[in-house]
Each structure stands twice: as structure tokens, then as C-alpha cells.
Amino acid sequence: MSIQAILAPLFVEVLLTFVVGFWLARLRTSELTGRTIRPQDIDLGQPNWPRRTMQVANSYRNQFELPVLFYVLTILAILTKHADFVFVVLAWMFVLSRMVHAYIHVTSNELRSRGLSFGVGAVVLFIMWVIFIVRILLGLP
């Protein structure tokens, strides 16, 4: 697999994180400058932001949970030359599940759908890790 094909899903995940992060910054800035919220109400991390902002903030924070394991695995797979077609297909499945999860998180926030998309991504990432571990430990290509 080409390095571009291997890194493309990772790049999309990174872009997703930045999009949600910049959206969150815009929301928070607007609320602070519009005086919807006072700095002393949130300056120690109090959860006093409006509901919509909390939705986006939770989605942003979530981009630093499971995806961290995806980033590490992608780097390790490249370094050990274990990033093949199966890896790339699973990587895209993971990233698509993250995109669906983020979309649900910042729109309807419907818990079952959000949980399902999170679960699919977690299972796919788990499978990716198991395949990688087995290949490394057994010396398989």
C-alpha cells in the first residue's frame, strides 16, 4: 500500500478533530463576547456552557479518546510495514464510524445511535489491534 493510502484515513480523522475544535472555539467565543455566559461561570472548568456548546465540546473531547489508539496503531503499522489493504479498509471503517459518531453527537445526540456508532468504531479498532498484535508476535507479514 502507498503511504498516501495508509495515511488518508488518519488525515481525515485529524481534519474531523480540527473542524469540531474550531467549531467549538467559535461557539465559545461567541457566547463569551455576546455575554451569554460570564467568564467566572466557566473559568475553573465548570460545566455551565449552554447545552449546544456542551454537545460540541463533548464531541471534541471524544476525538482524543479512541482515535489516539488509531493514531498510534497507524504509526506502528507503517514503521513495521504491516499496513496492508486490510489495514486500510479497516482504518476507513473506523474513521467513517467516527464521522458518524461526531455527526450524531453534535446534532440529535440520540444516545442509541451514538452508542452504536461508537461501538462499531471500537470493535473495528480492536480488530485492527488484534490483527497487528498477532502478526507482530507470530512474525507474520
Contact map, one row per residue, 1 for C-alpha under 8 A:
111011000000000000000000000000000000000000000000000000000000000000000000000000000011100000000000000000000000000000000000000000000000000000000
111111000000000000000000000000000000000000000000000000000000000000000000000000000000000000000000000000000000000000000000000000000000000000000
111111100000000000000000000000000000000000000000000000000000000000000000000001000000000000000000000000000000000000000000000000000000000000000
011111110000000000000000000000000000000000000000000000000000000000000000000000000000000000000000000000000000000000000000000000000000000000000
111111111000000000000000000000000000000000000000000000000000000000000000000000000000000100000000000000000000000000000000000000000000000000000
111111111100000000000000000000000000000000000000000000000000000000000000010001000011001100000000000000000000000000000000000000000000000000000
001111111110000000000000000000000000000000000000000000000000000000000000010000000000000000000000000000000000000000000000000000000000000000000
000111111111000000000000000000000000000000000000000000000000000000000000000000000000000000000000000000000000000000000000000000000000000000000
000011111111100000000000000000000000000000000000000000000000000000000000000000000000000100110010000000000000000000000000000000000000000000000
000001111111110000000000000000000000000000000000000000000000000000000110010000000000000000100010000000000000000000000000000000000000000000000
000000111111111000000000000000000000000000000000000000000000000000000000000000000000000000000000000000000000000000000000000000000000000000000
000000011111111100000000000000000000000000000000000000000000000000000000000000000000000000000010000000000000000000000000000000000000000000000
000000001111111110000000000000000000000000000000000000000000000000100000000000000000000000000010011000000000000000000000000000000000000000000
000000000111111111000000000000000000000000000000000000000000000000000000000000000000000000000000000000000000000000000000000000000000000000000
000000000011111111100000000000000000000000000000000000000000000000000000000000000000000000000000000000000000000000000000000000000000000000000
000000000001111111110000000000000000000000000000000000000000000000000000000000000000000000000000001000000000000000000000000000000000000000000
000000000000111111111000000000000000000000000000000000000001001000000000000000000000000000000000000000000000000000000000000000000000000000000
000000000000011111111100000000000000000000000000000000000000000000000000000000000000000000000000000000000000000000000000000000000000000000000
000000000000001111111110000000000000000000000000000000000000000000000000000000000000000000000000000000000000000000000000000000000000000000000
000000000000000111111111000000000000000000000000000000010011000000000000000000000000000000000000000000000000000000000000000000000000000000000
000000000000000011111111100000000000000000000000000000001001000000000000000000000000000000000000000000000000000000000000000000000000000000000
000000000000000001111111110000000000000000000000000000000000000000000000000000000000000000000000000000000000000000000000000000000000000000000
000000000000000000111111111000000000000000000000000000010000000000000000000000000000000000000000000000000000000000000000000000000000000000000
000000000000000000011111111100000000000000000000000010011001000000000000000000000000000000000000000000000000000000000000000000000000000000000
000000000000000000001111111110000000000000000000000000000000000000000000000000000000000000000000000000000000000000000000000000000000000000000
000000000000000000000111111111000000000000000000000000000000000000000000000000000000000000000000000000000000000000000000000000000000000000000
000000000000000000000011111111100000000000000000000010000000000000000000000000000000000000000000000000000000000000000000000000000000000000000
000000000000000000000001111111110000000000000000000010000000000000000000000000000000000000000000000000000000000000000000000000000000000000000
000000000000000000000000111111111000000000000000000000000000000000000000000000000000000000000000000000000000000000000000000000000000000000000
000000000000000000000000011111111100000000000000000000000000000000000000000000000000000000000000000000000000000000000000000000000000000000000
000000000000000000000000001111111111100000000000000000000000000000000000000000000000000000000000000000000000000000000000000000000000000000000
000000000000000000000000000111111111111000000000000000000000000000000000000000000000000000000000000000000000000000000000000000000000000000000
000000000000000000000000000011111111000000000000000000000000000000000000000000000000000000000000000000000000000000000000000000000000000000000
000000000000000000000000000001111111100000000000000000000000000000000000000000000000000000000000000000000000000000000000000000000000000000000
000000000000000000000000000000111111110000000000000000000000000000000000000000000000000000000000000000000000000000000000000000000000000000000
000000000000000000000000000000111111110000000000000000000000000000000000000000000000000000000000000000000000000000000000000000000000000000000
000000000000000000000000000000110111111010000001100000000000000000000000000000000000000000000000000000000000000000000000000000000000000000000
000000000000000000000000000000010011111111000000000000000000000000000000000000000000000000000000000000000000000000000000000000000000000000000
000000000000000000000000000000010000111111100000000000000000000000000000000000000000000000000000000000000000000000000000000000000000000000000
000000000000000000000000000000000000011111110000000000000000000000000000000000000000000000000000000000000000000000000000000000000000000000000
000000000000000000000000000000000000111111110101000000000000000000000000000000000000000000000000000000000000000000000000000000000000000000000
000000000000000000000000000000000000011111111111100000000000000000000000000000000000000000000000000000000000000000000000000000000000000000000
000000000000000000000000000000000000001111111100000000000000000000000000000000000000000000000000000000000000000000000000000000000000000000000
000000000000000000000000000000000000000111111100000000000000000000000000000000000000000000000000000000000000000000000000000000000000000000000
000000000000000000000000000000000000000001111110000000000000000000000000000000000000000000000000000000000000000000000000000000000000000000000
000000000000000000000000000000000000000011111111000000000000000000000000000000000000000000000000000000000000000000000000000000000000000000000
000000000000000000000000000000000000000001001111100001000000000000000000000000000000000000000000000000000000000000000000000000000000000000000
000000000000000000000000000000000000100011000111110000000000000000000000000000000000000000000000000000000000000000000000000000000000000000000
000000000000000000000000000000000000100001000011111011000000000000000000000000000000000000000000000000000000000000000000000000000000000000000
000000000000000000000000000000000000000000000001111111000000000000000000000000000000000000000000000000000000000000000000000000000000000000000
000000000000000000000000000000000000000000000000111111100000000000000000000000000000000000000000000000000000000000000000000000000000000000000
000000000000000000000000000000000000000000000000011111110000000000000000000000000000000000000000000000000100000000000000000000000000000000000
000000000000000000000001001100000000000000000000111111111000000000000000000000000000000000000000000000000000000000000000000000000000000000000
000000000000000000000000000000000000000000000010111111111100000000000000000000000000000000000000000000000000000000000000000000000000000000000
000000000000000000000000000000000000000000000000001111111110000000000000000000000000000000000000000000001100100000000000000000000000000000000
000000000000000000010011000000000000000000000000000111111111000000000000000000000000000000000000000000001100000000000000000000000000000000000
000000000000000000001001000000000000000000000000000011111111100000000000000000000000000000000000000000000000000000000000000000000000000000000
000000000000000000000000000000000000000000000000000001111111110000000000000000000000000000000000000000001000000000000000000000000000000000000
000000000000000000010000000000000000000000000000000000111111111000000000000000000000000000000000000001001100000000000000000000000000000000000
000000000000000010011001000000000000000000000000000000011111111100000000000000000000000000000000000000000000000000000000000000000000000000000
000000000000000000000000000000000000000000000000000000001111111110000000000000000000000000000000000000000000000000000000000000000000000000000
000000000000000000000000000000000000000000000000000000000111111111000000000000000000000000000000000000000000000000000000000000000000000000000
000000000000000010000000000000000000000000000000000000000011111111100000000000000000000000000000000000000000000000000000000000000000000000000
000000000000000000000000000000000000000000000000000000000001111111110000000000000000000000000000000000000000000000000000000000000000000000000
000000000000000000000000000000000000000000000000000000000000111111111000000000000000000000000000000000000000000000000000000000000000000000000
000000000000000000000000000000000000000000000000000000000000011111111100000000000000000000000000000000000000000000000000010000000000000000000
000000000000100000000000000000000000000000000000000000000000001111111110000000000000000000000000000000000000000000000000000000000000000000000
000000000000000000000000000000000000000000000000000000000000000111111111000000000000000000000000000000000000000000000000000000000000000000000
000000000000000000000000000000000000000000000000000000000000000011111111100000000000000000000000000000000000000000000000000010000000000000000
000000000100000000000000000000000000000000000000000000000000000001111111110000000000000000000000000000000000000000000000000010000000000000000
000000000100000000000000000000000000000000000000000000000000000000111111111000000000000000000000000000000000000000000000000000000000000000000
000000000000000000000000000000000000000000000000000000000000000000011111111100000000000000000000000000000000000000000000000000000000000000000
000000000000000000000000000000000000000000000000000000000000000000001111111110000000000000000000000000000000000000000000000000001000000000000
000001100100000000000000000000000000000000000000000000000000000000000111111111000010000000000000000000000000000000000000000000000000000000000
000000000000000000000000000000000000000000000000000000000000000000000011111111100000000000000000000000000000000000000000000000000000000000000
000000000000000000000000000000000000000000000000000000000000000000000001111111110000000000000000000000000000000000000000000000000000000000000
000000000000000000000000000000000000000000000000000000000000000000000000111111111110000000000000000000000000000000000000000000000001000000000
001001000000000000000000000000000000000000000000000000000000000000000000011111111110000000000000000000000000000000000000000000000000000000000
000000000000000000000000000000000000000000000000000000000000000000000000001111111100000000000000000000000000000000000000000000000000000000000
000000000000000000000000000000000000000000000000000000000000000000000000000111111100000000000000000000000000000000000000000000000000000000000
000000000000000000000000000000000000000000000000000000000000000000000000000011111111000000000000000000000000000000000000000000000000000000000
000000000000000000000000000000000000000000000000000000000000000000000000000011111111001000000000000000000000000000000000000000000001001000001
100001000000000000000000000000000000000000000000000000000000000000000000010011001111111100000000000000000000000000000000000000000000000000000
100001000000000000000000000000000000000000000000000000000000000000000000000000001111111100000000000000000000000000000000000000000000000000000
100000000000000000000000000000000000000000000000000000000000000000000000000000000011111110000000000000000000000000000000000000000000000000000
000000000000000000000000000000000000000000000000000000000000000000000000000000000011111111000000000000000000000000000000000000000000000000000
000001000000000000000000000000000000000000000000000000000000000000000000000000000111111111100000000000000000000000000000000000010000000000000
000011001000000000000000000000000000000000000000000000000000000000000000000000000011111111110000000000000000000000000000000000000000000000000
000000000000000000000000000000000000000000000000000000000000000000000000000000000000111111111000000000000000000000000000000000000000000000000
000000000000000000000000000000000000000000000000000000000000000000000000000000000000011111111100000000000000000000000000000110010000000000000
000000001100000000000000000000000000000000000000000000000000000000000000000000000000001111111110000000000000000000000000000010010000000000000
000000001000000000000000000000000000000000000000000000000000000000000000000000000000000111111111000000000000000000000000000000000000000000000
000000000000000000000000000000000000000000000000000000000000000000000000000000000000000011111111100000000000000000000000100100000000000000000
000000000000000000000000000000000000000000000000000000000000000000000000000000000000000001111111110000000000000000000001110110000000000000000
000000001101100000000000000000000000000000000000000000000000000000000000000000000000000000111111111000000000000000000000100000000000000000000
000000000000000000000000000000000000000000000000000000000000000000000000000000000000000000011111111100000000000000000000000000000000000000000
000000000000000000000000000000000000000000000000000000000000000000000000000000000000000000001111111110000000000000001101100000000000000000000
000000000000100000000000000000000000000000000000000000000000000000000000000000000000000000000111111111000000000000001100100000000000000000000
000000000000100100000000000000000000000000000000000000000000000000000000000000000000000000000011111111100000000000000000000000000000000000000
000000000000000000000000000000000000000000000000000000000000000000000000000000000000000000000001111111110000000001001000000000000000000000000
000000000000000000000000000000000000000000000000000000000000000000000000000000000000000000000000111111111000000001101100000000000000000000000
000000000000000000000000000000000000000000000000000000000010000000000000000000000000000000000000011111111100000000000000000000000000000000000
000000000000000000000000000000000000000000000000000000000000000000000000000000000000000000000000001111111110000000000000000000000000000000000
000000000000000000000000000000000000000000000000000000000000000000000000000000000000000000000000000111111111110011000000000000000000000000000
000000000000000000000000000000000000000000000000000000110110000000000000000000000000000000000000000011111111110001000000000000000000000000000
000000000000000000000000000000000000000000000000000100110010000000000000000000000000000000000000000001111111100000000000000000000000000000000
000000000000000000000000000000000000000000000000000000000000000000000000000000000000000000000000000000111111100000000000000000000000000000000
000000000000000000000000000000000000000000000000000000000000000000000000000000000000000000000000000000011111110000000000000000000000000000000
000000000000000000000000000000000000000000000000000000100000000000000000000000000000000000000000000000011111111001000000000000000000000000000
000000000000000000000000000000000000000000000000000000000000000000000000000000000000000000000000000000011001111111000000000000000000000000000
000000000000000000000000000000000000000000000000000000000000000000000000000000000000000000000000000000000000111111100000000000000000000000000
000000000000000000000000000000000000000000000000000000000000000000000000000000000000000000000000000000000000011111110000000000000000000000000
000000000000000000000000000000000000000000000000000000000000000000000000000000000000000000000000000000010000011111111000000000000000000000000
000000000000000000000000000000000000000000000000000000000000000000000000000000000000000000000000000110011000111111111100000000000000000000000
000000000000000000000000000000000000000000000000000000000000000000000000000000000000000000000000000010000000001111111110000000000000000000000
000000000000000000000000000000000000000000000000000000000000000000000000000000000000000000000000000000000000000111111111000000000000000000000
000000000000000000000000000000000000000000000000000000000000000000000000000000000000000000000000110110000000000011111111100000000000000000000
000000000000000000000000000000000000000000000000000000000000000000000000000000000000000000000000110010000000000001111111110000000000000000000
000000000000000000000000000000000000000000000000000000000000000000000000000000000000000000000000000000000000000000111111111000000000000000000
000000000000000000000000000000000000000000000000000000000000000000000000000000000000000000000100100000000000000000011111111100000000000000000
000000000000000000000000000000000000000000000000000000000000000000000000000000000000000000001110110000000000000000001111111110000000000000000
000000000000000000000000000000000000000000000000000000000000000001000000000000000000000000000100000000000000000000000111111111000000000000000
000000000000000000000000000000000000000000000000000000000000000000000000000000000000000000000000000000000000000000000011111111100000000000000
000000000000000000000000000000000000000000000000000000000000000000000000000000000000000001001100000000000000000000000001111111110000000000000
000000000000000000000000000000000000000000000000000000000000000000001100000000000000000001100100000000000000000000000000111111111000000000000
000000000000000000000000000000000000000000000000000000000000000000000000000000000000000000000000000000000000000000000000011111111100000000000
000000000000000000000000000000000000000000000000000000000000000000000000000000000000000000000000000000000000000000000000001111111110000000000
000000000000000000000000000000000000000000000000000000000000000000000000000000000000001001100000000000000000000000000000000111111111000000000
000000000000000000000000000000000000000000000000000000000000000000000000100000000000000000000000000000000000000000000000000011111111100000000
000000000000000000000000000000000000000000000000000000000000000000000000000000000000000000000000000000000000000000000000000001111111110000000
000000000000000000000000000000000000000000000000000000000000000000000000000000000000000000000000000000000000000000000000000000111111111000000
000000000000000000000000000000000000000000000000000000000000000000000000000010000100000000000000000000000000000000000000000000011111111100000
000000000000000000000000000000000000000000000000000000000000000000000000000000000000000000000000000000000000000000000000000000001111111110000
000000000000000000000000000000000000000000000000000000000000000000000000000000000000000000000000000000000000000000000000000000000111111111010
000000000000000000000000000000000000000000000000000000000000000000000000000000000100000000000000000000000000000000000000000000000011111111111
000000000000000000000000000000000000000000000000000000000000000000000000000000000000000000000000000000000000000000000000000000000001111111110
000000000000000000000000000000000000000000000000000000000000000000000000000000000000000000000000000000000000000000000000000000000000111111110
000000000000000000000000000000000000000000000000000000000000000000000000000000000000000000000000000000000000000000000000000000000000011111110
000000000000000000000000000000000000000000000000000000000000000000000000000000000000000000000000000000000000000000000000000000000000001111111
000000000000000000000000000000000000000000000000000000000000000000000000000000000000000000000000000000000000000000000000000000000000011111111
000000000000000000000000000000000000000000000000000000000000000000000000000000000100000000000000000000000000000000000000000000000000001000111
